[in-house]
Amino acid sequence: MTQNPGRRGFLFGGAVIGAGALITACTSNEPAAQASAPAAAPAAAATGGNDAPGDKIVIGFSAPAADHGWIAAISKNAADAAKQYSDVELKAVEPTNDINQQISAVESLIQAKVNALVILPNDGQQLNQVARQAMDAGIPVINLDRVFPDKLSYRTWIGGDNYGMGVAAGNFIGKTLKDKGVADPVILEIQGIATLPLTQDRSKGFEDALKTFGFKVTAKQDAKFTVESGTQVASNLLQAHKKIDAIWNHDDDQGIGVLAAIKEAGRSEFFMVGGAGSANAMRDIKADSGVLKATVTYSPTMAASAIKLARLIAQGKGMSDLLEQQVPQSITLTSETVVKDNADKYLPTGFES
């Protein structure tokens, strides 16, 4: 869940295109996506090379239901990216949080013989077999974010760097405290869902980065990626710690609740770092009127990049900035730190919580 179009380090192309008629299949969550106004896909680049129209292809797309700002932005970014190409038809199935329904939906895309599949699985382990079926049927799978355990189940994986998020947050907090001359800081960590590997990776990165400054986490608690839990957990931590120097909250969606609890408690002696890079958080950071001073990105615009990768792979193309003839097997995106001075640069890629 709870980092940017094409990830800026690569040029995927961007000729203007119309999505196929079946794009309406992904509009069941369109109201949520429109309400959240996530980042648009990258603007079309000059035509030529990979940008020039190629063979007509159909890209299948499956993702969880848009019950979270980040997930809503995933589907919107995928649809917007597909619209840039006249040679792409996006066949998006009904988003769902039911594992069996997602498996059935992916099976329908396999039976439809799409040219490529972009899948953000609800659970990589449980959808591993159906992704393998697609690969065995000759349909390249672009595995988005939550990874399938079997590398034979996907052609290319693209996703965020959870460990890197923790490192970025730890470096910002550690440096800020060092610059302030704080010797024994009280540092709190509000996780998403503690049992998830992605959360554990974020916490490990945070711990490792803080160690380089001689600091450690004083206390941590998970808030389930929801606003309500964010409020409750933050309230509990604020009551338990009469003095706080810094807080890292893993997720900007749940951060709405965290900030509400902080405001209710009237606390302002500490600073806070968010996670994922919501537009809400970036606006707060830019305004510099509260405790939130930074957020570390995990941008849903990775979905736009996944669509672009699927197009290149289905058309037998490589990435124009690289010498190799084929798209890489794995692309890990960098977690970037958004602060007051660069918030305007990142705002167009933010998502609304």
Beta strands, then each sheet from edge to edge (+ up, - down):
strand 1: 57-62
strand 2: 88-92
strand 3: 116-119
strand 4: 141-144
strand 5: 156-159
strand 6: 187-191
strand 7: 219-222
strand 8: 246-249
strand 9: 271-276
strand 10: 292-297
strand 11: 330-332
strand 12: 337-338
sheet 1: 2+ 1+ 3+ 4+ 5+ 11+
sheet 2: 7+ 6+ 8+ 9+ 10+ 12-
end
